[in-house]
Amino acid sequence: MARRTDAAAGTPATVALTRAGIAFRALSYEHDPRAAAYGLEAAEKLGLDPDRVFKTLLASVDGALAVGIVPVAMQLDLKALAQALGGKRAEMADPALAERKTGYVVGGISPIGQKALLPTVLDESAILAETIYISGGRRGLDLELAPDDLIAVTGGRYAPIARKR
């Protein structure tokens, strides 16, 4: 997989990956503003297996922000996220707060290149894939990379944090 640094993919996420020397591939698609589920839209428009396309969600774990990354066809198990981070209680973060703290807009929040490094947990199902797809930092842009590289660049960890809808 070649590194891509073209202007169309120039986001804080792609800049961070390039600086870290991590191989990735940027995939763009025409985002439909009426789409209800951004991750499922990406999987459909890019012709990808939804089990390999992951969404980035922000939650408050015992009052501190954290990132949970789960397959787009699944839900974030808040209790499992709290447990993975050694906390007791988790709830979804307010979307406006998520945007302020990450520097990204909802539907385009990447786990990479956020304003501050937040505790990050990637669902363990990612281990099964050679590469996965995550938001590239804007709606209509996904990045393909190895899950271990995502863990390395975010300082994250694997845990079983996804559940069926």
C-alpha positions as CSV (number, residue, x, y, z in Angstrom):
1,M,0.0,0.0,0.0
2,A,1.5,3.3,-1.1
3,R,1.5,6.4,1.0
4,R,-0.8,9.1,-0.4
5,T,-0.3,12.7,0.3
6,D,-2.2,14.4,-2.6
7,A,-4.0,17.7,-2.0
8,A,-7.4,16.0,-2.0
9,A,-6.5,14.0,1.0
10,G,-4.7,16.7,3.0
11,T,-6.2,16.6,6.4
12,P,-4.7,16.5,9.9
13,A,-5.1,12.7,9.8
14,T,-3.2,12.3,6.5
15,V,-0.5,14.7,7.7
16,A,-0.1,12.8,11.0
17,L,0.2,9.4,9.1
18,T,2.7,10.8,6.7
19,R,4.8,12.3,9.5
20,A,4.7,8.9,11.4
21,G,5.8,7.1,8.2
22,I,2.7,4.9,8.2
23,A,1.5,3.5,4.9
24,F,-2.2,4.4,4.0
25,R,-4.4,4.8,1.1
26,A,-6.9,7.6,0.8
27,L,-10.3,6.9,-0.8
28,S,-12.7,9.7,-1.7
29,Y,-16.4,9.6,-2.5
30,E,-19.2,12.1,-3.1
31,H,-20.8,12.5,0.3
32,D,-24.6,12.9,0.3
33,P,-25.6,15.5,2.9
34,R,-28.9,13.6,3.4
35,A,-27.1,10.4,4.5
36,A,-28.2,9.3,8.0
37,A,-25.3,6.9,8.6
38,Y,-22.0,8.3,7.4
39,G,-20.0,5.1,7.9
40,L,-22.5,2.9,6.1
41,E,-22.6,5.5,3.3
42,A,-18.8,5.2,2.9
43,A,-19.0,1.4,2.8
44,E,-21.7,1.5,0.2
45,K,-20.2,4.2,-2.0
46,L,-16.7,2.7,-1.9
47,G,-18.0,-0.8,-2.4
48,L,-16.4,-2.0,0.8
49,D,-17.3,-4.7,3.3
50,P,-19.0,-2.9,6.3
51,D,-17.1,-5.2,8.7
52,R,-13.9,-3.5,7.6
53,V,-15.2,0.1,7.7
54,F,-15.0,1.6,11.2
55,K,-16.6,4.6,12.7
56,T,-15.0,6.9,15.3
57,L,-17.2,7.8,18.3
58,L,-16.5,10.0,21.2
59,A,-17.7,9.2,24.7
60,S,-17.3,10.5,28.2
61,V,-15.8,7.9,30.5
62,D,-16.1,8.9,34.1
63,G,-16.1,12.5,32.9
64,A,-13.1,12.3,30.6
65,L,-13.4,12.1,26.8
66,A,-12.3,8.9,25.0
67,V,-12.5,7.5,21.5
68,G,-14.2,4.2,20.6
69,I,-13.7,2.8,17.1
70,V,-16.2,0.1,16.0
71,P,-17.4,-1.4,12.7
72,V,-20.1,0.8,11.0
73,A,-22.7,-1.9,11.1
74,M,-22.3,-2.3,14.9
75,Q,-22.9,-0.1,18.0
76,L,-20.4,1.1,20.6
77,D,-21.0,-0.8,23.8
78,L,-20.5,2.0,26.3
79,K,-20.2,-0.3,29.3
80,A,-17.4,-2.3,27.5
81,L,-15.6,1.0,26.6
82,A,-15.6,2.1,30.2
83,Q,-14.3,-1.3,31.3
84,A,-11.6,-1.2,28.6
85,L,-10.4,2.1,30.0
86,G,-10.7,1.2,33.6
87,G,-13.7,3.3,34.2
88,K,-17.1,2.7,35.7
89,R,-19.5,4.7,33.5
90,A,-19.6,6.0,29.9
91,E,-22.0,8.0,27.8
92,M,-21.9,9.4,24.3
93,A,-20.2,12.8,24.1
94,D,-22.2,15.8,23.0
95,P,-21.6,16.2,19.2
96,A,-20.6,19.9,19.6
97,L,-18.1,19.0,22.3
98,A,-16.7,16.2,20.1
99,E,-16.2,18.7,17.2
100,R,-14.5,21.2,19.5
101,K,-12.1,18.7,21.1
102,T,-11.2,16.8,17.9
103,G,-11.1,19.6,15.4
104,Y,-13.3,17.6,13.0
105,V,-17.0,17.7,12.1
106,V,-19.3,14.9,13.0
107,G,-19.4,12.4,10.2
108,G,-15.8,13.2,9.4
109,I,-14.1,12.6,12.8
110,S,-10.9,10.7,12.4
111,P,-9.2,9.0,15.3
112,I,-5.9,10.3,13.9
113,G,-4.7,13.9,14.0
114,Q,-7.2,15.1,16.7
115,K,-6.4,18.4,18.5
116,A,-5.5,16.3,21.7
117,L,-4.5,12.7,22.0
118,L,-7.4,11.0,23.7
119,P,-7.6,7.5,25.2
120,T,-8.5,5.3,22.2
121,V,-10.0,1.8,21.9
122,L,-10.3,-0.1,18.7
123,D,-12.8,-3.0,18.6
124,E,-10.9,-6.3,18.6
125,S,-12.7,-7.4,15.4
126,A,-10.2,-5.2,13.5
127,I,-7.5,-7.7,14.3
128,L,-9.1,-10.1,11.8
129,A,-8.4,-7.8,8.8
130,E,-5.1,-7.0,7.1
131,T,-6.4,-3.5,6.6
132,I,-9.4,-1.5,7.8
133,Y,-11.0,1.8,6.7
134,I,-11.5,4.8,9.0
135,S,-12.6,8.4,8.4
136,G,-9.9,10.5,6.9
137,G,-10.9,13.7,8.7
138,R,-13.7,15.0,6.4
139,R,-17.0,13.6,5.1
140,G,-16.3,11.8,1.9
141,L,-12.8,10.6,2.7
142,D,-11.8,7.3,4.2
143,L,-8.3,6.0,4.9
144,E,-7.2,2.4,4.5
145,L,-4.4,1.3,6.9
146,A,-3.4,-1.7,9.0
147,P,-5.2,-1.9,12.4
148,D,-1.8,-2.2,14.2
149,D,-0.7,1.0,12.6
150,L,-3.9,2.7,13.8
151,I,-3.1,1.5,17.3
152,A,0.4,2.7,17.1
153,V,-0.4,6.2,15.8
154,T,-3.2,6.8,18.3
155,G,-1.5,5.1,21.3
156,G,-4.7,3.0,21.5
157,R,-5.5,-0.5,22.4
158,Y,-7.8,-3.4,21.3
159,A,-10.8,-4.5,23.3
160,P,-14.3,-6.0,22.6
161,I,-16.3,-2.8,22.5
162,A,-18.8,-3.4,19.7
163,R,-22.2,-5.0,19.9
164,K,-24.8,-5.8,17.3
165,R,-27.5,-3.2,16.7
